[in-house]
Amino acid sequence: MNKDITGNLLKGCSPYIGKMVYDVADRTLIIECVDNVKNMRPAKRIELSGVVKYDEENLDDVLDDQLLDSIIGINWMDDKKLCIHTEKKEIILKLENSPRVIDIKAH
């Protein structure tokens, strides 16, 4: 099973990440994507809760903090394991819950 859900989660928003935070105590990963690179206004929040296992690998030897990170793909590896591939890292999550998307565009 390798089901790509990137388009469903990012529908109507850019793949550029404004904020990505993993809360260990809450077992939740929050990814906020922006409307576009020029405005950088938060547009969508992807909430991944019920994280049972979290593995992260940096893809660059030297991290460039000036480089804006963006989502390349989000894929189910099986019914509970999700892979998030960005320009800078790959994150593998084992989840108890399905991803939740919240539209946070400023009106």
C-alpha angles and dihedrals in degrees: 000000000000106000115177111216097167095109093049094051098042099038109147096009140081123259091238114119118225095175137006119181131171113201107202095191093049093038090226133131115204121195119184117194122197132231093242141332095261098053100028090199115157109256109165134019118204111200118197108186134175093044108185096174131016124191123174130184125186110225097202124066089214115037114220107209089190092061112094111232120227137183114256096178146342114205137173108232091187134340094292104021121084129187120205113192118191134169089265107030151010119229124193116196132185105206138194092195137045119253115271123210123204123191106225101169113148112242 
